[in-house]
Amino acid sequence: MRKQIIKYTSSLDALIALTKQLNTYEIKYQMNSEEFFAKYSQGETSDDEVFDEVFVEWAGNYQHYLALHQDIKSKLRDVA
């Protein structure tokens, strides 16, 4: 499957888009992203090939979300 690259005009736009994507995973798999990532990091998720690709993407999106969240939080602290 070919992945589409999306460019956002701001970190906030990217954070919103990632939040929506994470919410989709959370609803589908009935688990919040923080809980999923902890299990994924400890190797406690399914080894099923079908899930593997989705879980890798979910984990990557969650890591990106955390980085953007931290960046925005830091920038807001600098302004205050």
Secondary structure, DSSP 8 states (H G I E B T S, - for coil): --------SSHHHHHHHHHHHHHHHHHHHTS-HHHHHHHHHTT-S---HHHHHHHHHHHHHHHHHHHHHHHHHHHHHHH-
